[in-house]
Amino acid sequence: MIRFIVRRLLQSVPLLLVISLLIFALIHAAPGGPLSTYLENPNVRPEDIERLRRAMGLDRPLGVQYLSWLRAFVQGDWGFSYADGRPVLDRLVERIPATLELIGVACVMALLAALPVGIIAAINRRFDRVSSVFAVAGISLPVFWFGLLLQLVFAGALGWLPSSGRTSFDGGDVADRAAHLVLPATVLAAALSAAWSRYLRRAMRDTVARPFMRAARARGLSQRTLLLHHALPNALPTFVTVVLLDISMMASGAVVTESIFAWPGIGSLFTEALGKRDYAVLMAFLMCGSIAVMVLNLVADLAVHALDPRTRDAA
Amino acid sequence: MSASAYTGVPATRAPLIAGVLLGVLLLGAALAPVLAPYAVDALDLANRRAAPSMRHWFGTDELGRDLLTRVLFGARVSLAIGLVSAMVSAAIGAAVGSIAGYAGPLADDVLMRITDAMLAIPRLPLLMIAAAVLQPSVPVLVLLVGLAGWMETARVVRAEVLSLAARDFVSAARAIGASPARVVLRHVLPGVLPAAAVATTLAVGRGILMESALSFFGVGVQPPTASWGNMLYQAQTTMTSEPWLAIFPGAMIFLTVLACNAVGDAIGAATS
């Protein structure tokens, strides 16, 4: 088991190197590179820019710059935000709890919807038709538009819920925070639950068609026992894998949802940094997003391991 | 999200409706100059910020421009970006996938690691940085969206190529002395077409979503050119007073992506 984890972690090292190279190359392809903010500022003299360029080591060959960036990154020195001069790592870390809260609640909501819908759709044809229309619609929904519509209806016209932020200015009690969570979490959960209910339906269908299910049914087991104790455990490994991989790609969803609802997480930190061309923050964000994908890939493998006894010997 | 999320949708008339809808959208975009009730930059100063009415079906914006006209012209930009970027993705994906699947384990390993790496980088944020850095024109934007979306196709094509390459008719072609390029182009790739078609249809919808997301953040298609995404971007600040400015362009994005996904599903169901 530990050997498996170590091997997987070692395999992800070259992948991360490729990713970091791609990101580094992109950011340095910018006209003016990381200094472009200063180039656009008429108050900064050319000689100042030259001085900054040398101070930040931007006059060295690109390969050298990359290696020194990489060494610092591995040591936890992620540079300083150009926007406010604070360490990038600090800025990211203080935003992470809000994002985890949002994603966590959205995932729970999506699972609560997807589990019953996926299971019932696998066995009931009429329900399947209706739910599949909603599922394809949910997958096709532009997140930012859906967010704006919810704001318009529930925060604007009806005035039931706050339209943005994580707490009110004076607030901060549980009810206030929950009210702020409803709309952004719903937006994130909509697309996820649509996709997940489809995956689960498919995995359940494949399982229900297998001979052992017919044998169990022939033994006179109830529909409930059949589904929950025989089919679901078999469908679960594939489903859990897909769910974890989807969660790992939440960085994109968080960027959109957080900036619409002014949710103070790393997604809105990204859009702020993009507006200021704060490259140190942007780069750290992309690296963290990629690392999250890889870590959750590993977690997915381990989860399948735990859920499916048949895979244990292979490792 | 991957194609497997959709497969197995029960047979209904939905794909037909979706296909007709896509056809109507394409026609509407192509004929925009004829169909649009007003000139694309015509200002109706007496009716600025007007709600939908008989005179302006979709209402007007802060300059008194007719929203229906802008939505029609925006369709040209948004659909073109979706279609062309999907073709760019399909071409790169087919090339990467067939080389990885046919050229041996070394090429396979290298190409698939690059594909994995590209898939691991958060796509929308990456595109947002690229677009902010390069400030692309529409053609460059198409290229960027296409470059960011070939990985799914590459994986699908590789899997198909691997399974087809083991079949007897491919061995036979090789046995009579066909070159590897000929074997791939004439014997293997035609068999990959159905799967690639599904991936490409889904990529059209994804491309439109990407363009609109980029434009929504102000780094995609730049005004005065109208795209559905940048119309939403401009509508954002006046959402409460002029909601129609956001509702119609967003609904167009939604319907178009929905139609692409439904058609992609149908192709997948019909060919598998």
Interface residues (C-beta under 8 A of the other chain):
Chain A: P14 L15 V18 I19 L22 I23 L26 I27 A29 A30 P31 R125 D128 R129 S132 V133 V136 A137 I139 S140 L141 P142 V143 F144 W145 L148 L149 Q151 L152 G156 A195 R198 Y199 R201 R202 R205 D246 M249 A251 S252 V255 V256 S259 F270 T271 L274 R277 L282 F285 L286 G289 S290 V293 M294
Chain B: M1 S4 A5 Y6 T7 G8 V9 P10 T12 A14 R113 I114 D116 A117 M118 L119 A120 I121 P122 R123 L124 P125 L126 M128 I129 A130 A132 V133 L134 G205 L209 S212 A213 F216 F217 V219 L232 Q236 M239 T240 P243 A246 I247 G250 A251 I253 F254 V257 L258 C260 N261 A262 D265
